[in-house]
Amino acid sequence: MGPPRPAPPMIQEPTLSASEAAAELGVSLATLYAYVSRGMIRSIAEPGRRQRRYAAADIRRLARKSEPETAPPPLYWGEPVLESAITLVAGGRLYYRGRDAVRLAESATLESVAGLLWSVAADDPFAAPVAPLPPVAARITEQAAGLPPLERAMAVLPALGVEDDRALARSTAGLQRTGVRLLRWLTAVMLRRPASAAPAHEDLAEAWGAGSKGAIGGADLLRRALVLCADHELTASTFAARIAASTGASPHAAVAAGLAALNGPLHGGLSARTGTFLELVLSAADARRLVVERLQHGEDLPGFGHPLYPDGDPRGQHLLDRIVATLPDGPELAVAATLVETVFDLTGERPTMDFALVLAARLIGLPPEAPLAVFALGRSVGWMAHVMEQYAAARLIRPRARYVGPQP
């Protein structure tokens, strides 16, 4: 469902050339492009030219930040705050320890990606026998049966932290084994099924009846989605998990912190907003008119545009390409394709992973809570990698605030 690439939208704000931007910041062109890949500077196409230009407002904001200050600088969106060797977002691509995540999604499972992110070098921790849910956690799972999968997992994690005394082993191998138990238990809790040694995408496909509407390739789409959700550098939920880990909290507590942050409407909750938006479009008589009216009223278009990927989210595009290749053509897929083309035509924005997840879930026939559950299960592997890295750093994360209140 790759959208056509018509002439880019007209520039509506002051811009600078690459050389002008680098000179104003006092950095090399390579550094300028690194800022763009991190979402710190917007890259804007100019009609009729191959070279891209750069938002002057972003450049001048960064230039002001580089000036000497008397107080610690504030935390800006997209600004690096710690070192990590896990995930890189650069040049419009996503890499797990130097491996292209989209290429991994062609054949990898979430479990094999866990091995990569957790730096498993010898024995496969997923070969260990399946540990059943501990008694208290199992009881809470049943008591919380009426809750959505994410909330159910959040209710159970504290009990798992108490009952899983093997998590006290903080060696590399011990943490890897804990990661395996957590992934299997989270899958079991979210699906309300016994813990299993099967790959997570197979458990999800069986529990949700992937393909029950006659669609093919449901399990494969789930596998790819889990791999692409495994990590995304220092997102809000990952930062929350690392902060918890930096205090010495258990892996269960750190993952619980990640889940709590993920549940917010501006992070994982975006899946629900994207689903609502897609539902409106699919039921509208004129999809283009609906998009135009939302833009006229200052409303956003959930599931489109990602600041780290000015030219499009490669995760979302990969999943959309697989949807087109594996699912039967139908009216809803045609409307979704029209929506993608319309949004690009009007705004220049492309679909994100959230949009692709929501569309895949709808076409396969999954429950409404499936996109967020897939996101959380996949990301739990990344959280565990960051927990391990933070334990190894043995350093408390304690940012400073810039005080702007009344002076004493």
C-alpha positions as CSV (number, residue, x, y, z in Angstrom):
1,M,0.0,0.0,0.0
2,G,2.9,2.3,-0.7
3,P,1.4,5.8,-1.4
4,P,2.4,7.5,-4.6
5,R,5.1,10.1,-4.4
6,P,3.6,13.2,-6.0
7,A,5.3,16.6,-5.8
8,P,6.0,17.4,-2.2
9,P,3.8,19.9,-0.4
10,M,4.7,23.7,-0.6
11,I,7.0,25.0,2.0
12,Q,5.1,27.1,4.5
13,E,7.8,28.1,6.9
14,P,11.4,29.6,6.7
15,T,14.0,27.0,5.9
16,L,17.8,26.8,5.4
17,S,20.0,24.8,3.1
18,A,22.1,22.0,4.6
19,S,25.3,24.2,4.5
20,E,23.5,27.2,6.0
21,A,22.0,25.1,8.8
22,A,25.3,23.4,9.6
23,A,27.1,26.8,9.7
24,E,24.4,28.3,12.0
25,L,24.8,25.4,14.4
26,G,28.6,25.3,14.1
27,V,28.5,21.5,13.3
28,S,29.4,19.3,10.4
29,L,27.0,18.1,7.8
30,A,27.2,14.6,9.3
31,T,26.1,16.0,12.7
32,L,23.3,18.0,11.0
33,Y,22.0,14.8,9.4
34,A,22.2,12.9,12.7
35,Y,20.1,15.6,14.3
36,V,17.5,15.1,11.5
37,S,17.5,11.3,12.0
38,R,16.8,11.8,15.7
39,G,13.8,14.1,15.0
40,M,15.5,17.2,16.4
41,I,15.4,19.1,13.1
42,R,12.6,18.7,10.5
43,S,13.7,18.0,6.9
44,I,11.5,19.6,4.3
45,A,11.3,18.8,0.6
46,E,11.3,21.8,-1.8
47,P,9.2,21.6,-5.0
48,G,11.4,21.1,-8.1
49,R,14.6,20.5,-6.2
50,R,16.4,17.3,-5.1
51,Q,18.0,18.8,-2.1
52,R,16.0,19.0,1.1
53,R,15.9,22.1,3.3
54,Y,15.7,22.3,7.1
55,A,13.3,24.1,9.4
56,A,14.9,27.4,10.5
57,A,12.9,27.4,13.8
58,D,14.3,24.0,14.8
59,I,17.9,25.0,14.0
60,R,17.7,28.3,15.9
61,R,16.1,26.5,18.9
62,L,19.1,24.1,18.9
63,A,21.5,27.0,18.5
64,R,20.0,28.7,21.6
65,K,20.3,25.5,23.6
66,S,24.0,25.2,22.8
67,E,24.7,28.6,24.4
68,P,26.2,28.6,27.9
69,E,23.6,28.5,30.6
70,T,23.6,29.0,34.3
71,A,21.2,26.2,35.0
72,P,21.1,22.6,33.7
73,P,19.3,22.4,30.3
74,P,15.8,21.1,30.2
75,L,14.9,17.7,28.6
76,Y,13.7,18.3,25.0
77,W,11.9,15.8,22.9
78,G,14.4,13.8,20.9
79,E,17.5,14.9,22.7
80,P,19.9,12.1,23.7
81,V,20.2,11.7,27.4
82,L,22.1,8.5,27.9
83,E,24.3,6.0,26.0
84,S,22.9,2.7,24.7
85,A,24.1,0.0,22.4
86,I,20.7,-1.6,21.8
87,T,18.8,0.3,19.1
88,L,19.6,3.0,16.5
89,V,17.2,5.2,14.5
90,A,19.2,6.7,11.7
91,G,18.7,7.6,8.0
92,G,15.0,6.7,8.2
93,R,15.8,3.1,9.3
94,L,15.6,1.2,12.6
95,Y,18.4,-1.1,13.7
96,Y,18.6,-3.6,16.5
97,R,22.3,-3.9,17.6
98,G,23.3,-2.9,14.0
99,R,20.8,-5.2,12.3
100,D,18.0,-3.7,10.1
101,A,14.8,-4.4,12.0
102,V,12.7,-4.6,8.8
103,R,15.0,-7.2,7.3
104,L,14.9,-9.1,10.5
105,A,11.1,-9.1,10.3
106,E,11.2,-11.1,7.1
107,S,12.1,-14.3,9.0
108,A,12.9,-13.7,12.7
109,T,10.6,-14.4,15.6
110,L,10.2,-12.3,18.7
111,E,12.2,-14.9,20.6
112,S,15.1,-14.8,18.2
113,V,15.1,-11.0,18.3
114,A,15.1,-11.3,22.1
115,G,18.3,-13.3,21.8
116,L,19.8,-10.5,19.7
117,L,18.7,-7.7,22.0
118,W,19.7,-9.6,25.2
119,S,23.1,-10.5,23.7
120,V,22.6,-14.2,24.1
121,A,25.9,-15.8,23.1
122,A,25.6,-19.5,24.1
123,D,22.7,-21.5,25.5
124,D,19.3,-20.5,24.2
125,P,17.3,-19.4,27.3
126,F,14.0,-20.2,25.4
127,A,15.0,-23.8,25.5
128,A,14.2,-23.9,29.2
129,P,11.1,-25.8,30.4
130,V,8.0,-23.7,30.7
131,A,7.3,-22.4,34.2
132,P,3.6,-22.2,34.9
133,L,2.2,-19.0,36.3
134,P,2.8,-18.8,40.1
135,P,-0.3,-19.4,42.2
136,V,-1.1,-15.9,43.3
137,A,-0.4,-14.5,39.8
138,A,-2.7,-17.1,38.3
139,R,-5.5,-16.2,40.8
140,I,-5.2,-12.5,40.1
141,T,-5.3,-13.3,36.3
142,E,-8.7,-14.9,36.7
143,Q,-10.0,-12.2,39.1
144,A,-9.0,-9.6,36.5
145,A,-10.5,-11.4,33.6
146,G,-12.8,-8.5,32.8
147,L,-10.0,-6.1,32.4
148,P,-8.3,-5.3,29.1
149,P,-5.1,-7.3,28.5
150,L,-2.7,-4.5,29.4
151,E,-4.5,-3.6,32.6
152,R,-4.6,-7.3,33.5
153,A,-0.9,-7.6,33.1
154,M,-0.3,-4.5,35.2
155,A,-2.4,-6.1,38.0
156,V,-0.5,-9.3,37.9
157,L,3.1,-8.0,37.6
158,P,3.5,-7.1,41.3
159,A,2.6,-10.7,42.3
160,L,5.0,-12.1,39.8
161,G,7.7,-9.9,41.3
162,V,7.0,-11.4,44.7
163,E,6.6,-15.0,43.6
164,D,9.5,-15.2,41.1
165,D,12.5,-15.5,43.5
166,R,14.6,-16.8,40.6
167,A,14.7,-13.2,39.4
168,L,17.1,-12.4,42.2
169,A,19.8,-13.9,39.9
170,R,21.3,-10.7,38.3
171,S,23.9,-12.5,36.2
172,T,23.6,-12.1,32.4
173,A,22.3,-15.7,32.1
174,G,20.0,-15.2,35.1
175,L,18.5,-12.1,33.6
176,Q,18.0,-13.7,30.2
177,R,16.1,-16.6,31.9
178,T,14.0,-14.0,33.8
179,G,13.3,-12.3,30.5
180,V,12.0,-15.6,29.0
181,R,9.7,-16.2,32.0
182,L,8.4,-12.7,31.9
183,L,7.6,-12.9,28.1
184,R,5.8,-16.2,28.5
185,W,3.9,-15.1,31.6
186,L,2.9,-11.8,30.0
187,T,1.6,-13.7,27.0
188,A,-0.3,-16.1,29.2
189,V,-1.8,-13.3,31.3
190,M,-2.9,-11.2,28.3
191,L,-4.5,-14.2,26.6
192,R,-5.7,-15.9,29.8
193,R,-4.1,-19.2,28.7
194,P,-1.5,-21.4,30.3
195,A,2.1,-20.4,29.7
196,S,3.5,-22.0,26.6
197,A,6.8,-22.7,24.9
198,A,5.4,-21.8,21.5
199,P,6.6,-18.7,19.8
200,A,4.5,-15.7,21.0
201,H,3.0,-15.1,17.5
202,E,1.7,-18.6,17.4
203,D,0.0,-18.3,20.8
204,L,-1.6,-15.0,19.7
205,A,-2.8,-16.4,16.4
206,E,-4.3,-19.4,18.0
207,A,-6.0,-17.5,20.9
208,W,-7.4,-14.8,18.6
209,G,-8.3,-17.1,15.7
210,A,-6.1,-15.1,13.3
211,G,-7.6,-15.6,9.8
212,S,-11.1,-16.4,11.1
213,K,-12.6,-14.0,8.5
214,G,-11.0,-16.1,5.7
215,A,-7.8,-14.0,5.7
216,I,-4.5,-15.8,5.2
217,G,-1.1,-15.0,6.7
218,G,-2.5,-13.8,10.0
219,A,0.1,-15.6,12.1
220,D,2.9,-14.3,9.9
221,L,1.7,-10.7,10.2
222,L,1.6,-11.1,14.0
223,R,5.2,-12.4,13.9
224,R,6.4,-9.5,11.8
225,A,4.5,-7.0,14.0
226,L,6.0,-8.4,17.2
227,V,9.5,-8.1,15.8
228,L,9.0,-4.5,14.6
229,C,7.6,-3.6,18.0
230,A,10.5,-5.1,20.0
231,D,12.3,-1.8,20.6
232,H,12.4,1.8,19.5
233,E,15.3,3.3,21.3
234,L,14.5,5.6,24.3
235,T,10.7,5.9,24.2
236,A,8.8,7.2,27.2
237,S,8.0,3.7,28.4
238,T,11.5,2.5,27.9
239,F,12.9,5.5,29.8
240,A,10.4,4.7,32.6
241,A,11.7,1.1,32.7
242,R,15.3,2.2,32.7
243,I,14.7,4.7,35.6
244,A,13.1,1.9,37.6
245,A,16.0,-0.4,36.8
246,S,18.5,2.3,37.7
247,T,17.2,2.2,41.3
248,G,17.9,-1.5,41.6
249,A,14.2,-2.4,41.3
250,S,13.4,-5.9,40.0
251,P,12.9,-6.7,36.3
252,H,9.2,-7.2,37.0
253,A,8.9,-3.7,38.6
254,A,10.8,-2.2,35.6
255,V,8.6,-3.9,33.1
256,A,5.5,-2.7,35.1
257,A,6.8,0.9,34.9
258,G,7.2,0.5,31.2
259,L,3.6,-0.9,30.9
260,A,2.2,2.0,33.0
261,A,3.9,4.6,30.7
262,L,2.9,2.7,27.6
263,N,-0.8,2.8,28.6
264,G,-0.9,6.6,28.2
265,P,-2.9,8.1,25.3
266,L,0.1,9.8,23.8
267,H,2.1,6.5,23.7
268,G,0.6,3.0,23.4
269,G,-2.9,4.5,23.8
270,L,-2.4,6.0,20.3
271,S,-3.5,2.6,19.0
272,A,-7.0,3.1,20.3
273,R,-7.2,6.6,18.8
274,T,-5.9,5.3,15.5
275,G,-8.6,2.5,15.6
276,T,-11.3,5.1,16.2
277,F,-10.1,7.2,13.4
278,L,-9.9,4.3,11.0
279,E,-13.4,3.2,12.0
280,L,-14.7,6.7,11.2
281,V,-13.0,6.7,7.8
282,L,-14.3,3.2,6.9
283,S,-17.9,4.3,7.8
284,A,-17.7,7.7,6.0
285,A,-19.4,8.3,2.7
286,D,-16.4,10.4,1.6
287,A,-13.0,9.6,3.2
288,R,-11.2,12.6,1.7
289,R,-13.9,15.0,2.9
290,L,-13.6,13.5,6.4
291,V,-9.9,14.1,6.4
292,V,-10.2,17.6,5.1
293,E,-12.8,18.5,7.8
294,R,-10.6,17.2,10.5
295,L,-7.7,19.3,9.3
296,Q,-9.9,22.3,9.0
297,H,-11.0,21.9,12.6
298,G,-7.4,21.6,13.8
299,E,-7.8,17.9,14.6
300,D,-4.9,15.4,14.2
301,L,-4.8,12.3,12.1
302,P,-3.8,9.5,14.4
303,G,-1.6,6.9,12.8
304,F,0.1,9.3,10.4
305,G,3.5,11.1,10.6
306,H,6.4,10.2,12.9
307,P,9.0,12.9,13.8
308,L,11.9,10.3,13.7
309,Y,11.0,9.3,10.2
310,P,10.4,12.4,8.0
311,D,10.1,10.2,4.9
312,G,7.9,7.5,6.5
313,D,7.9,4.9,9.2
314,P,9.7,1.9,7.7
315,R,8.0,-0.4,10.2
316,G,4.5,0.7,9.2
317,Q,5.3,0.6,5.5
318,H,6.7,-3.0,5.8
319,L,3.6,-4.2,7.5
320,L,1.3,-2.4,5.1
321,D,3.2,-4.0,2.2
322,R,2.7,-7.5,3.7
323,I,-1.0,-6.7,4.3
324,V,-1.4,-6.0,0.6
325,A,0.6,-9.0,-0.4
326,T,-1.1,-11.6,1.9
327,L,-4.7,-10.5,2.6
328,P,-7.5,-10.7,0.0
329,D,-8.5,-7.5,-1.6
330,G,-11.7,-6.0,-0.4
331,P,-13.6,-2.8,0.2
332,E,-12.0,-2.0,3.6
333,L,-8.5,-2.4,2.2
334,A,-9.4,-0.2,-0.7
335,V,-10.7,2.6,1.6
336,A,-7.6,2.3,3.7
337,A,-5.4,2.7,0.6
338,T,-7.4,5.8,-0.4
339,L,-6.9,7.2,3.1
340,V,-3.1,6.7,2.9
341,E,-3.1,8.4,-0.5
342,T,-5.3,11.3,0.7
343,V,-3.3,12.0,3.9
344,F,-0.1,12.0,1.9
345,D,-1.6,14.3,-0.7
346,L,-2.9,16.8,1.9
347,T,-0.1,16.7,4.5
348,G,2.9,14.8,3.1
349,E,2.6,12.4,6.1
350,R,2.8,8.7,5.8
351,P,1.3,5.9,7.9
352,T,3.0,4.8,11.1
353,M,3.3,1.4,12.8
354,D,0.2,2.2,14.8
355,F,-1.9,2.5,11.6
356,A,-0.5,-0.7,10.1
357,L,-1.1,-2.6,13.4
358,V,-4.7,-1.4,13.6
359,L,-5.4,-2.1,10.0
360,A,-3.9,-5.6,10.1
361,A,-5.9,-6.4,13.3
362,R,-9.1,-5.3,11.7
363,L,-8.6,-7.2,8.4
364,I,-7.4,-10.4,10.2
365,G,-10.4,-10.2,12.5
366,L,-8.6,-9.7,15.8
367,P,-10.2,-8.2,18.9
368,P,-10.0,-4.4,19.4
369,E,-7.4,-4.7,22.2
370,A,-5.1,-6.7,20.0
371,P,-2.9,-3.9,18.5
372,L,-1.9,-2.6,22.0
373,A,-1.4,-6.1,23.3
374,V,0.9,-6.9,20.4
375,F,2.8,-3.6,20.9
376,A,3.2,-4.3,24.7
377,L,4.4,-7.9,24.2
378,G,6.9,-7.0,21.6
379,R,8.2,-4.0,23.5
380,S,8.6,-6.1,26.7
381,V,11.6,-7.7,25.0
382,G,13.1,-4.3,24.4
383,W,12.4,-3.2,28.0
384,M,14.2,-6.3,29.3
385,A,17.2,-5.4,27.1
386,H,17.3,-1.9,28.5
387,V,16.9,-3.2,32.1
388,M,19.9,-5.5,31.5
389,E,21.9,-2.6,30.1
390,Q,20.9,-0.3,33.0
391,Y,21.9,-2.9,35.6
392,A,25.3,-3.2,33.9
393,A,25.7,0.6,34.0
394,A,25.1,0.5,37.8
395,R,24.2,4.2,37.8
396,L,21.1,6.0,39.1
397,I,19.2,8.1,36.5
398,R,18.5,11.4,38.2
399,P,17.9,14.3,35.8
400,R,17.7,17.9,37.1
401,A,14.8,20.3,36.6
402,R,15.2,23.9,35.5
403,Y,13.5,25.9,38.2
404,V,11.1,28.6,36.9
405,G,9.1,29.3,40.1
406,P,9.3,32.2,42.6
407,Q,12.8,33.0,43.7
408,P,13.6,32.6,47.5
